[in-house]
Amino acid sequence: MTFSSELETKFEKLLKSYPAGRERSAVIPMLLFAQDEIGSVTPELVAEVARRTGVTPLQVEEVVSYYSMLRTTPAGKHHIQICTNISCMLSGGAELYEHARKKLGIGNKEVTPDGQFSLEEVECMGACSWAPALQVNYEFHHAMTMEKLDRLIDSLRKLQ
C-alpha cells in the first residue's frame, strides 16, 4: 500500500518511538493517521498495519471494531461530531444533535449525498466546562447553540 511521504515519515518516527518488541503499540495511531489520509480503514490498510507492527490482521481488525473513532467507511469532507454526554446533554447537546440531524438530513454515522458532511453522536470530548461541544474534523467548537451551528454549517457549505 502506498502512502504520502509525510505519512511514511510519521509511521517511521512512530515505530521508532516504541521499544523493540512493542511495535504493536503503534497500531492505533497508525490507523488514525492513515484514516486521515485515505478516508477510512480498508482491508488493505489493516493488512499493511499488521505487517508493519508485527501483529495479525485479525488483531488489527479487533482494534478497528472496538474503537468508534476508526471508520470502515469514509466520512464526509466535514465530519461533525456532537457530544451528548452528561454535561453536554444538560446544556442542550441532544437537542443540538437532533437539530444537526434535521438540518443535514442524515443520521448518526451517515454522509450527505454530496459527500460534504457526515454526522456522529459521540460520548465525551473532554470539554464539559464549555458544553455543549462539537468538533468538525479536528477543530473544536464550544458553548454551541443551534444558531451558531447553523452559521457553522452554512460557512462550511461555502467552502465547497
C-alpha positions in Angstrom: 0.0 0.0 0.0 1.3 3.4 -0.9 1.2 6.4 1.4 2.3 10.0 1.1 5.9 10.7 2.1 4.6 12.7 5.1 2.7 9.7 6.4 5.6 7.4 5.8 7.8 9.7 7.9 5.1 9.7 10.7 5.0 5.9 10.6 8.8 5.6 10.7 9.0 8.0 13.7 6.1 6.3 15.5 7.6 2.8 15.1 11.0 4.0 16.4 9.4 5.6 19.5 8.5 2.2 21.0 11.0 -0.2 22.4 11.9 -3.2 20.3 9.1 -5.8 20.5 6.5 -3.2 21.4 5.7 -2.0 17.9 2.1 -3.3 18.4 1.6 -0.1 20.4 1.7 1.8 17.2 -1.5 0.1 15.8 -4.0 2.8 16.9 -2.0 5.9 15.9 -1.0 4.3 12.6 -4.7 3.6 11.8 -5.7 7.1 12.8 -3.0 8.8 10.7 -3.8 6.6 7.7 -7.5 7.0 8.1 -7.0 10.8 7.9 -5.1 10.3 4.6 -7.1 7.7 2.8 -10.5 8.4 4.4 -11.3 5.1 6.2 -9.8 1.9 7.4 -9.7 -0.5 4.4 -8.8 -4.2 4.4 -5.6 -3.2 2.6 -4.7 -0.8 5.4 -5.5 -3.5 8.1 -3.0 -5.8 6.3 -0.4 -3.1 6.0 -0.6 -2.0 9.6 -0.5 -5.6 10.7 2.7 -6.2 8.6 4.4 -3.1 9.9 3.6 -3.7 13.6 4.1 -7.5 13.7 0.6 -8.4 14.7 -2.0 -10.4 12.8 -4.7 -8.8 10.6 -7.3 -10.2 13.0 -5.7 -8.3 15.9 -5.9 -5.1 13.9 -9.5 -5.8 12.9 -10.3 -6.3 16.6 -8.9 -2.8 17.3 -10.9 -1.3 14.5 -14.1 -2.9 15.7 -13.5 -1.7 19.3 -12.7 2.0 18.8 -15.6 4.1 17.4 -13.2 6.8 16.0 -11.9 4.3 13.5 -14.2 4.1 10.4 -14.5 1.4 7.8 -16.5 3.8 5.5 -15.4 7.3 4.5 -16.7 10.2 6.5 -17.8 13.4 4.8 -15.4 16.2 4.0 -16.7 18.0 7.1 -17.1 15.3 9.8 -19.3 16.8 12.6 -19.2 15.1 16.0 -21.6 16.3 18.6 -21.2 15.4 22.3 -24.3 14.2 24.0 -22.7 13.0 27.2 -24.0 14.3 30.6 -22.6 17.8 30.7 -23.3 18.5 27.0 -26.7 16.8 27.4 -27.7 19.0 30.3 -26.6 22.0 28.2 -28.6 21.1 25.1 -26.3 18.7 23.4 -29.0 16.2 22.5 -31.2 18.9 21.0 -28.2 20.3 19.1 -27.6 16.8 17.7 -31.2 16.5 16.6 -31.1 19.9 15.0 -27.9 19.0 13.0 -29.5 15.7 12.0 -32.6 17.5 10.6 -30.6 20.3 9.0 -28.2 17.9 7.2 -30.9 15.3 6.5 -28.7 12.4 7.8 -28.5 10.2 10.9 -25.6 9.0 13.1 -22.5 8.0 11.1 -24.2 8.9 7.8 -22.9 11.0 5.0 -24.8 13.6 2.9 -25.3 12.5 -0.7 -22.8 15.1 -1.9 -20.1 13.8 0.5 -19.7 17.1 2.1 -21.0 16.3 5.6 -21.1 13.4 8.0 -22.6 13.4 11.4 -21.7 11.5 14.5 -23.1 11.5 18.1 -20.2 11.0 20.4 -19.8 10.5 24.1 -17.2 12.7 25.9 -15.0 15.3 24.2 -13.4 16.4 27.4 -15.0 19.9 27.1 -17.5 19.7 29.9 -16.8 23.3 31.1 -17.7 24.6 27.6 -20.7 22.4 26.9 -22.3 21.7 24.6 -19.3 20.9 22.4 -18.8 19.7 18.9 -15.9 19.0 16.7 -15.6 19.4 12.9 -12.7 17.2 11.8 -10.2 18.2 14.5 -11.5 21.7 15.2 -13.4 22.2 18.5 -16.4 24.5 18.9 -17.6 25.2 22.5 -20.8 26.6 24.0 -22.7 25.8 20.8 -26.2 26.9 20.1 -28.5 26.0 17.2 -27.9 29.4 15.7 -24.1 29.0 15.9 -24.4 25.5 14.4 -26.5 26.9 11.5 -23.8 29.5 10.8 -21.0 27.0 11.0 -22.7 24.6 8.6 -23.6 27.4 6.2 -19.9 28.6 6.3 -18.7 25.1 5.6 -21.1 24.7 2.7 -19.5 27.9 1.1 -16.1 26.1 1.2 -17.2 23.5 -1.3 
